[in-house]
């Protein structure tokens, strides 16, 4: 392998590693391929790891008329627990608690979390 190719590969690896460090608080790296889109479940750490709507808002309380704490800018996040709140367009009153991408904690309506059923089986209520 030429020195130029070796250097280019080394720079690409360093860039990839650096980008991984810059991920926000609620982000996670799902498994590769189509399985990543379908991955949603409670892992051994007790958190729900699941896809979500990019730009979903996290609210101070489990109601739309409470203050917005921040967004989920990524499409895959973790959620600490769930609780009842306002009924949302998803047809239920389940909201998920997480650390948002700006570092604030907030409640996200289940309609914005790609769970197959709400509340997510195995996730504790809070």
C-alpha positions as CSV (number, residue, x, y, z in Angstrom):
1,X,0.0,0.0,0.0
2,X,1.4,3.4,-0.9
3,X,2.2,6.0,1.8
4,X,-0.6,8.3,0.4
5,X,-3.2,5.5,0.8
6,X,-1.9,4.6,4.3
7,X,-2.1,8.3,5.3
8,X,-5.6,8.7,3.8
9,X,-6.9,5.6,5.7
10,X,-5.4,6.8,8.9
11,X,-7.0,10.2,8.5
12,X,-10.4,8.6,7.7
13,X,-10.2,6.5,10.8
14,X,-9.3,9.4,13.0
15,X,-12.1,11.5,11.6
16,X,-14.6,8.7,12.2
17,X,-13.4,8.3,15.8
18,X,-13.6,12.0,16.4
19,X,-17.2,12.2,15.0
20,X,-18.2,9.4,17.4
21,X,-17.1,11.5,20.3
22,X,-19.2,14.5,19.2
23,X,-22.5,12.6,19.5
24,X,-25.1,14.3,21.7
25,X,-26.2,13.0,25.1
26,X,-29.3,11.1,23.9
27,X,-27.7,9.6,20.8
28,X,-26.6,6.0,20.3
29,X,-25.1,4.0,17.5
30,X,-27.6,1.3,16.4
31,X,-26.7,-1.9,14.7
32,X,-25.9,-1.6,11.0
33,X,-28.3,-1.8,8.1
34,X,-32.1,-2.4,8.1
35,X,-31.9,-3.9,11.6
36,X,-31.0,-0.4,12.9
37,X,-34.3,1.1,11.7
38,X,-36.3,-1.7,13.4
39,X,-34.2,-1.9,16.6
40,X,-36.3,-0.7,19.5
41,X,-36.2,-2.3,23.0
42,X,-35.0,-2.1,26.5
43,X,-31.4,-3.1,26.9
44,X,-29.5,-4.5,29.8
45,X,-28.9,-1.0,31.1
46,X,-32.6,-0.6,31.7
47,X,-33.0,2.1,29.0
48,X,-35.2,2.0,26.0
49,X,-33.1,2.4,22.9
50,X,-35.2,3.3,19.9
51,X,-35.6,5.3,16.7
52,X,-37.4,8.7,17.0
53,X,-38.6,11.5,14.9
54,X,-35.8,14.0,14.1
55,X,-36.7,17.3,15.6
56,X,-39.0,15.9,18.2
57,X,-39.5,18.3,21.1
58,X,-38.9,17.4,24.8
59,X,-41.2,19.2,27.2
60,X,-40.7,20.2,30.8
61,X,-43.9,18.3,31.8
62,X,-45.9,15.6,30.0
63,X,-48.2,18.2,28.4
64,X,-47.9,20.2,25.3
65,X,-48.6,23.5,27.1
66,X,-45.5,23.2,29.3
67,X,-42.1,24.7,28.4
68,X,-40.0,23.1,25.6
69,X,-36.7,22.0,27.0
70,X,-35.1,21.1,23.7
71,X,-35.0,18.8,20.7
72,X,-34.0,15.3,19.6
73,X,-31.9,16.1,16.5
74,X,-30.8,12.6,16.0
75,X,-32.9,9.6,14.7
76,X,-31.9,7.1,17.4
77,X,-32.0,7.8,21.2
78,X,-32.4,6.3,24.6
79,X,-35.2,6.9,27.0
80,X,-34.9,6.4,30.8
81,X,-38.6,5.7,31.7
82,X,-42.2,6.6,30.7
83,X,-45.2,8.2,32.3
84,X,-48.8,9.2,31.6
85,X,-49.5,12.7,30.3
86,X,-51.5,14.5,27.6
87,X,-53.1,12.4,24.9
88,X,-51.1,13.0,21.7
89,X,-51.7,12.2,18.0
90,X,-50.4,8.7,18.6
91,X,-53.7,7.9,20.3
92,X,-52.4,7.3,23.8
93,X,-51.0,9.3,26.8
94,X,-47.5,7.7,27.1
95,X,-44.6,10.1,27.3
96,X,-40.9,9.1,27.5
97,X,-38.2,10.8,29.7
98,X,-34.8,11.4,28.2
99,X,-31.8,13.6,28.1
100,X,-32.2,15.8,25.0
101,X,-29.5,16.6,22.5
102,X,-28.9,20.0,24.2
103,X,-28.2,18.2,27.6
104,X,-31.5,19.2,29.1
105,X,-33.9,16.5,30.4
106,X,-37.4,16.4,28.9
107,X,-40.6,14.4,28.2
108,X,-41.2,13.3,24.6
109,X,-44.6,12.1,23.5
110,X,-44.7,8.5,22.4
111,X,-46.0,9.5,18.9
112,X,-42.4,10.7,18.3
113,X,-40.7,7.5,19.5
114,X,-40.8,4.5,17.0
115,X,-42.0,1.9,19.5
116,X,-44.1,-1.0,18.3
117,X,-46.3,-0.6,21.5
118,X,-46.6,1.9,24.2
119,X,-45.4,1.9,26.9
120,X,-42.4,0.0,25.7
121,X,-42.4,-3.5,27.4
122,X,-39.7,-3.7,30.2
123,X,-39.2,0.0,30.6
124,X,-40.0,1.3,34.1
125,X,-42.6,3.9,34.8
126,X,-41.5,7.2,36.3
